[in-house]
């Protein structure tokens, strides 16, 4: 699994502190939304030229780490 700390930054002055790919204003949520829509990692990298494959993998690893830390409750 990718080391997400190398790829993700948090800065209150950038995108209201939302997690972004380091050196960009591309939020992790944008990457995850694109994956949920069915885009491949390669398609996301092509759609957002500042991104690398490792950036996208870092975003996925970050999301996986969050899920492991959260207590999930079923939606009604």
One Martini backbone bead per residue (centre of mass of N, CA, C, O) as a GRO file, in nm:
protein
   76
    1UNK     BB    1   0.099   0.035   0.020
    2UNK     BB    2   0.078   0.351   0.010
    3UNK     BB    3   0.230   0.644   0.129
    4UNK     BB    4   0.026   0.903   0.195
    5UNK     BB    5   0.216   1.118   0.333
    6UNK     BB    6   0.371   1.175   0.052
    7UNK     BB    7   0.086   1.294  -0.102
    8UNK     BB    8  -0.053   1.443   0.144
    9UNK     BB    9  -0.223   1.751   0.234
   10UNK     BB   10  -0.261   2.008   0.500
   11UNK     BB   11  -0.427   2.331   0.452
   12UNK     BB   12  -0.612   2.598   0.557
   13UNK     BB   13  -0.536   2.768   0.274
   14UNK     BB   14  -0.629   2.495   0.129
   15UNK     BB   15  -0.932   2.395   0.073
   16UNK     BB   16  -1.013   2.427   0.381
   17UNK     BB   17  -0.818   2.169   0.471
   18UNK     BB   18  -0.836   1.971   0.271
   19UNK     BB   19  -0.733   1.698   0.127
   20UNK     BB   20  -0.435   1.702  -0.076
   21UNK     BB   21  -0.228   1.715  -0.320
   22UNK     BB   22   0.077   1.782  -0.330
   23UNK     BB   23   0.106   2.094  -0.497
   24UNK     BB   24  -0.211   2.115  -0.495
   25UNK     BB   25  -0.588   2.147  -0.548
   26UNK     BB   26  -0.635   1.839  -0.529
   27UNK     BB   27  -0.868   1.652  -0.401
   28UNK     BB   28  -0.936   1.351  -0.279
   29UNK     BB   29  -1.242   1.356  -0.346
   30UNK     BB   30  -1.205   1.379  -0.653
   31UNK     BB   31  -1.071   1.110  -0.696
   32UNK     BB   32  -1.294   0.933  -0.566
   33UNK     BB   33  -1.523   1.023  -0.750
   34UNK     BB   34  -1.394   0.917  -1.012
   35UNK     BB   35  -1.381   0.623  -0.925
   36UNK     BB   36  -1.689   0.593  -0.871
   37UNK     BB   37  -1.750   0.659  -1.187
   38UNK     BB   38  -1.511   0.457  -1.335
   39UNK     BB   39  -1.241   0.556  -1.336
   40UNK     BB   40  -0.925   0.529  -1.394
   41UNK     BB   41  -0.621   0.607  -1.302
   42UNK     BB   42  -0.527   0.693  -1.583
   43UNK     BB   43  -0.766   0.886  -1.643
   44UNK     BB   44  -0.710   1.081  -1.411
   45UNK     BB   45  -0.427   1.165  -1.499
   46UNK     BB   46  -0.526   1.279  -1.774
   47UNK     BB   47  -0.733   1.489  -1.650
   48UNK     BB   48  -0.486   1.552  -1.430
   49UNK     BB   49  -0.172   1.647  -1.499
   50UNK     BB   50  -0.040   1.680  -1.203
   51UNK     BB   51  -0.080   1.384  -1.182
   52UNK     BB   52  -0.004   1.070  -1.048
   53UNK     BB   53  -0.019   0.750  -0.976
   54UNK     BB   54   0.082   0.790  -0.682
   55UNK     BB   55  -0.128   0.997  -0.599
   56UNK     BB   56  -0.375   0.815  -0.629
   57UNK     BB   57  -0.278   0.594  -0.438
   58UNK     BB   58  -0.262   0.783  -0.194
   59UNK     BB   59  -0.565   0.848  -0.181
   60UNK     BB   60  -0.654   0.558  -0.134
   61UNK     BB   61  -0.488   0.510   0.125
   62UNK     BB   62  -0.619   0.731   0.288
   63UNK     BB   63  -0.908   0.618   0.279
   64UNK     BB   64  -0.837   0.348   0.412
   65UNK     BB   65  -0.736   0.468   0.680
   66UNK     BB   66  -1.002   0.603   0.762
   67UNK     BB   67  -1.181   0.349   0.775
   68UNK     BB   68  -1.015   0.211   1.003
   69UNK     BB   69  -1.082   0.460   1.217
   70UNK     BB   70  -1.379   0.417   1.182
   71UNK     BB   71  -1.713   0.415   1.281
   72UNK     BB   72  -1.952   0.226   1.130
   73UNK     BB   73  -2.278   0.305   1.017
   74UNK     BB   74  -2.571   0.230   0.917
   75UNK     BB   75  -2.784   0.311   0.682
   76UNK     BB   76  -3.137   0.402   0.646
   0.00000   0.00000   0.00000
